[in-house]
């Protein structure tokens, strides 16, 4: 009995040290692991479509992969072109919004000056009326060095982005090709009992990850469409941009929806001031959309199988955000789902899987 406890203690210590080592490797080899992880998730999401095309229409596996990726790239290109046009329109409309910002700022400044001997607003932001908004922001926030560095490194950043995109597509294509033979390989590599258990674990990870990503995608898409419609109804400029922003940030649990709501509301205030009705409409409607879809609809669709403790979600957001930045925030929950499923299917790690789950799993 004592020897078993001792061995179990050594086992958990080794797991702890392995987690630290894995975290160090993920940080140091960030440029390598990012494309690989994204390729695995992309392949997991596209695998059901390739499989369905292969089984229902009797199309060869490789040709099914090509068809799915062509459709994926067409959709991505269309979204990119629409967003590019919207961003160009924003840049062209910049002088109008700068003038509105100056009007709002001076109105608020006059209100503070009339009710106080000291200008509290200038304590936070010393706006020089003889300079443009961009010049004021550059001077106050000291963003000029950052913009200069970005401009100098833009070519390097663009090349790195294209390289990563190419690697992600290449890795995911070859992974999809391998997925067709995964079951046979596992059966040949392990004994009958172990191969069955390993296949079940991998199947559940793939199913639940695809389930989570698909639900998150459609909930985010619904959020983006509803925000787009609300902005359209309220007459807010560039509704497609705010809808797309809500769609992207909804992948970041909790904080993404808050950021989207704040940014959209601030722009509505900037455009519609001094009229309060469009601003109030946008603030209330976007808040209701995020609350209903994020806190009512999404948990009911996901069910209990993917339940992760809210505390664990916050910790994983902090950890993966530190490791991989914004991409880490998006991948934090899917990766925690994978870790939870993996732990639940190994007897020694099952207590960790239970601790990672939400209250209803206890």
SULQUIWO-V172002 format. One record per residue. N is the residue number from 0. RES is the residue in three letters. BURIAL is # if it has 24 or more other C-alpha atoms within 12 Angstrom, else .. D_FIRST is the distance of its C-alpha to the first C-alpha in Angstrom with 1 decimal. Layout:
N:RES:BURIAL:D_FIRST ; N:RES:BURIAL:D_FIRST
This chain:
0:UNK:.:0.0 ; 1:UNK:.:3.8 ; 2:UNK:.:5.4 ; 3:UNK:.:5.1 ; 4:UNK:.:6.4 ; 5:UNK:.:8.6 ; 6:UNK:.:9.9 ; 7:UNK:.:10.6 ; 8:UNK:.:12.4 ; 9:UNK:.:14.3 ; 10:UNK:.:15.2 ; 11:UNK:.:16.7 ; 12:UNK:.:18.4 ; 13:UNK:.:20.0 ; 14:UNK:.:21.1 ; 15:UNK:.:22.7 ; 16:UNK:.:24.5 ; 17:UNK:.:25.6 ; 18:UNK:.:27.1 ; 19:UNK:.:29.1 ; 20:UNK:.:30.2 ; 21:UNK:.:31.2 ; 22:UNK:.:33.2 ; 23:UNK:.:34.9 ; 24:UNK:.:35.9 ; 25:UNK:#:37.2 ; 26:UNK:.:39.4 ; 27:UNK:.:40.6 ; 28:UNK:.:41.2 ; 29:UNK:.:42.6 ; 30:UNK:.:45.7 ; 31:UNK:.:43.9 ; 32:UNK:#:41.1 ; 33:UNK:#:43.5 ; 34:UNK:#:45.6 ; 35:UNK:#:42.7 ; 36:UNK:#:40.9 ; 37:UNK:#:44.2 ; 38:UNK:#:45.0 ; 39:UNK:#:41.7 ; 40:UNK:#:42.4 ; 41:UNK:#:46.0 ; 42:UNK:#:45.2 ; 43:UNK:#:42.8 ; 44:UNK:#:45.5 ; 45:UNK:#:48.3 ; 46:UNK:#:46.3 ; 47:UNK:#:47.0 ; 48:UNK:#:50.7 ; 49:UNK:#:50.9 ; 50:UNK:#:49.1 ; 51:UNK:.:51.4 ; 52:UNK:.:54.5 ; 53:UNK:.:53.3 ; 54:UNK:.:52.6 ; 55:UNK:.:55.4 ; 56:UNK:.:58.3 ; 57:UNK:.:57.2 ; 58:UNK:.:57.6 ; 59:UNK:.:56.0 ; 60:UNK:#:52.7 ; 61:UNK:#:54.3 ; 62:UNK:.:57.4 ; 63:UNK:#:55.3 ; 64:UNK:#:53.5 ; 65:UNK:#:56.9 ; 66:UNK:.:58.3 ; 67:UNK:#:55.4 ; 68:UNK:#:55.7 ; 69:UNK:.:59.4 ; 70:UNK:.:59.2 ; 71:UNK:.:56.5 ; 72:UNK:.:58.7 ; 73:UNK:.:61.8 ; 74:UNK:.:60.2 ; 75:UNK:.:58.8 ; 76:UNK:.:62.3 ; 77:UNK:.:64.0 ; 78:UNK:.:61.8 ; 79:UNK:.:62.3 ; 80:UNK:.:66.1 ; 81:UNK:.:66.3 ; 82:UNK:.:64.3 ; 83:UNK:.:66.3 ; 84:UNK:.:69.5 ; 85:UNK:.:68.2 ; 86:UNK:.:67.2 ; 87:UNK:.:70.6 ; 88:UNK:.:72.2 ; 89:UNK:.:70.2 ; 90:UNK:.:71.4 ; 91:UNK:.:74.9 ; 92:UNK:.:74.7 ; 93:UNK:.:73.3 ; 94:UNK:.:76.6 ; 95:UNK:.:76.9 ; 96:UNK:#:73.4 ; 97:UNK:#:74.1 ; 98:UNK:.:77.2 ; 99:UNK:#:75.4 ; 100:UNK:#:72.7 ; 101:UNK:#:75.5 ; 102:UNK:.:77.1 ; 103:UNK:.:74.0 ; 104:UNK:#:73.1 ; 105:UNK:.:76.6 ; 106:UNK:.:76.6 ; 107:UNK:.:73.4 ; 108:UNK:#:74.6 ; 109:UNK:.:77.9 ; 110:UNK:.:76.0 ; 111:UNK:.:74.0 ; 112:UNK:.:77.2 ; 113:UNK:.:79.1 ; 114:UNK:.:76.5 ; 115:UNK:.:75.4 ; 116:UNK:.:77.0 ; 117:UNK:.:74.2 ; 118:UNK:.:73.2 ; 119:UNK:.:69.5 ; 120:UNK:.:69.3 ; 121:UNK:.:70.4 ; 122:UNK:.:67.5 ; 123:UNK:.:65.1 ; 124:UNK:.:67.5 ; 125:UNK:.:70.8 ; 126:UNK:#:72.8 ; 127:UNK:.:75.9 ; 128:UNK:.:78.5 ; 129:UNK:.:80.4 ; 130:UNK:.:77.4 ; 131:UNK:.:75.8 ; 132:UNK:#:72.4 ; 133:UNK:#:70.9 ; 134:UNK:.:72.4 ; 135:UNK:.:71.1 ; 136:UNK:.:67.6 ; 137:UNK:.:67.7 ; 138:UNK:.:68.9 ; 139:UNK:.:66.7 ; 140:UNK:.:63.4 ; 141:UNK:.:64.1 ; 142:UNK:.:63.3 ; 143:UNK:.:66.0 ; 144:UNK:.:63.9 ; 145:UNK:.:61.2 ; 146:UNK:.:63.9 ; 147:UNK:.:65.5 ; 148:UNK:.:62.2 ; 149:UNK:.:61.5 ; 150:UNK:.:65.0 ; 151:UNK:.:64.7 ; 152:UNK:.:61.3 ; 153:UNK:.:62.2 ; 154:UNK:.:62.9 ; 155:UNK:.:59.6 ; 156:UNK:.:57.7 ; 157:UNK:.:59.6 ; 158:UNK:.:58.9 ; 159:UNK:.:55.2 ; 160:UNK:.:55.1 ; 161:UNK:.:56.9 ; 162:UNK:.:54.7 ; 163:UNK:#:51.5 ; 164:UNK:.:53.1 ; 165:UNK:.:54.1 ; 166:UNK:#:50.6 ; 167:UNK:#:49.0 ; 168:UNK:#:51.4 ; 169:UNK:#:51.1 ; 170:UNK:#:47.2 ; 171:UNK:#:47.2 ; 172:UNK:#:49.8 ; 173:UNK:#:47.9 ; 174:UNK:#:44.6 ; 175:UNK:#:46.4 ; 176:UNK:#:47.7 ; 177:UNK:.:44.2 ; 178:UNK:#:42.8 ; 179:UNK:#:44.8 ; 180:UNK:.:42.9 ; 181:UNK:.:39.4 ; 182:UNK:.:38.2 ; 183:UNK:.:39.6 ; 184:UNK:.:38.0 ; 185:UNK:#:34.5 ; 186:UNK:.:34.9 ; 187:UNK:.:36.2 ; 188:UNK:.:33.5 ; 189:UNK:.:30.3 ; 190:UNK:.:29.2 ; 191:UNK:.:30.4 ; 192:UNK:.:27.2 ; 193:UNK:.:26.5 ; 194:UNK:.:30.2 ; 195:UNK:.:30.5 ; 196:UNK:.:27.6 ; 197:UNK:#:29.0 ; 198:UNK:#:32.4 ; 199:UNK:#:31.5 ; 200:UNK:#:29.9 ; 201:UNK:#:33.0 ; 202:UNK:#:35.3 ; 203:UNK:#:33.8 ; 204:UNK:#:34.0 ; 205:UNK:#:37.6 ; 206:UNK:#:38.6 ; 207:UNK:#:37.2 ; 208:UNK:#:38.5 ; 209:UNK:#:41.9 ; 210:UNK:#:41.8 ; 211:UNK:#:41.2 ; 212:UNK:#:43.7 ; 213:UNK:#:46.3 ; 214:UNK:#:46.0 ; 215:UNK:#:46.2 ; 216:UNK:#:49.2 ; 217:UNK:#:51.1 ; 218:UNK:#:50.4 ; 219:UNK:#:51.5 ; 220:UNK:#:54.5 ; 221:UNK:#:55.4 ; 222:UNK:#:55.1 ; 223:UNK:#:57.3 ; 224:UNK:#:59.9 ; 225:UNK:#:60.1 ; 226:UNK:#:60.4 ; 227:UNK:#:63.1 ; 228:UNK:#:65.0 ; 229:UNK:#:64.8 ; 230:UNK:#:66.2 ; 231:UNK:.:68.9 ; 232:UNK:.:69.9 ; 233:UNK:#:70.0 ; 234:UNK:.:72.1 ; 235:UNK:#:69.6 ; 236:UNK:#:70.4 ; 237:UNK:#:68.1 ; 238:UNK:#:66.1 ; 239:UNK:#:64.5 ; 240:UNK:#:63.0 ; 241:UNK:#:61.4 ; 242:UNK:#:60.1 ; 243:UNK:#:58.6 ; 244:UNK:#:57.1 ; 245:UNK:#:55.5 ; 246:UNK:#:54.2 ; 247:UNK:#:52.6 ; 248:UNK:#:51.1 ; 249:UNK:#:49.6 ; 250:UNK:#:47.0 ; 251:UNK:#:45.7 ; 252:UNK:#:43.9 ; 253:UNK:#:45.5 ; 254:UNK:#:47.3 ; 255:UNK:#:49.3 ; 256:UNK:#:51.1 ; 257:UNK:#:51.9 ; 258:UNK:#:53.4 ; 259:UNK:#:55.4 ; 260:UNK:#:56.7 ; 261:UNK:#:57.8 ; 262:UNK:#:59.6 ; 263:UNK:#:61.4 ; 264:UNK:#:62.5 ; 265:UNK:.:63.7 ; 266:UNK:#:65.8 ; 267:UNK:#:67.2 ; 268:UNK:#:68.2 ; 269:UNK:#:69.8 ; 270:UNK:#:71.8 ; 271:UNK:#:72.8 ; 272:UNK:#:73.5 ; 273:UNK:.:75.3 ; 274:UNK:.:74.8 ; 275:UNK:.:71.7 ; 276:UNK:.:71.3 ; 277:UNK:#:70.0 ; 278:UNK:#:67.5 ; 279:UNK:#:66.2 ; 280:UNK:#:66.1 ; 281:UNK:#:64.0 ; 282:UNK:#:61.6 ; 283:UNK:.:61.1 ; 284:UNK:#:61.0 ; 285:UNK:#:58.6 ; 286:UNK:#:56.3 ; 287:UNK:.:56.3 ; 288:UNK:#:55.7 ; 289:UNK:#:52.6 ; 290:UNK:.:51.3 ; 291:UNK:.:51.9 ; 292:UNK:#:50.8 ; 293:UNK:#:47.8 ; 294:UNK:.:46.5 ; 295:UNK:.:47.6 ; 296:UNK:.:48.4 ; 297:UNK:#:45.8 ; 298:UNK:.:42.7 ; 299:UNK:.:44.1 ; 300:UNK:.:44.7 ; 301:UNK:#:41.4 ; 302:UNK:.:39.5 ; 303:UNK:.:35.9 ; 304:UNK:#:34.3 ; 305:UNK:#:35.2 ; 306:UNK:#:34.5 ; 307:UNK:#:33.4 ; 308:UNK:#:32.9 ; 309:UNK:.:36.2 ; 310:UNK:.:34.4 ; 311:UNK:#:32.7 ; 312:UNK:#:36.1 ; 313:UNK:.:37.8 ; 314:UNK:.:35.1 ; 315:UNK:#:35.4 ; 316:UNK:#:39.2 ; 317:UNK:#:39.2 ; 318:UNK:#:36.8 ; 319:UNK:#:38.6 ; 320:UNK:#:42.0 ; 321:UNK:.:41.3 ; 322:UNK:#:40.2 ; 323:UNK:#:42.9 ; 324:UNK:.:45.4 ; 325:UNK:.:47.1 ; 326:UNK:#:45.6 ; 327:UNK:#:42.1 ; 328:UNK:#:43.1 ; 329:UNK:#:44.1 ; 330:UNK:#:41.0 ; 331:UNK:#:38.4 ; 332:UNK:#:37.8 ; 333:UNK:#:37.9 ; 334:UNK:#:35.4 ; 335:UNK:#:33.0 ; 336:UNK:#:33.5 ; 337:UNK:#:32.4 ; 338:UNK:#:29.3 ; 339:UNK:#:28.4 ; 340:UNK:#:28.9 ; 341:UNK:#:27.0 ; 342:UNK:#:23.9 ; 343:UNK:#:24.2 ; 344:UNK:#:24.1 ; 345:UNK:.:20.9 ; 346:UNK:.:17.6 ; 347:UNK:.:15.9 ; 348:UNK:.:19.3 ; 349:UNK:.:20.2 ; 350:UNK:.:19.5 ; 351:UNK:#:21.9 ; 352:UNK:#:24.4 ; 353:UNK:#:24.4 ; 354:UNK:#:25.0 ; 355:UNK:#:27.8 ; 356:UNK:#:29.4 ; 357:UNK:.:32.0 ; 358:UNK:.:31.7 ; 359:UNK:.:32.6 ; 360:UNK:.:29.5 ; 361:UNK:.:27.1
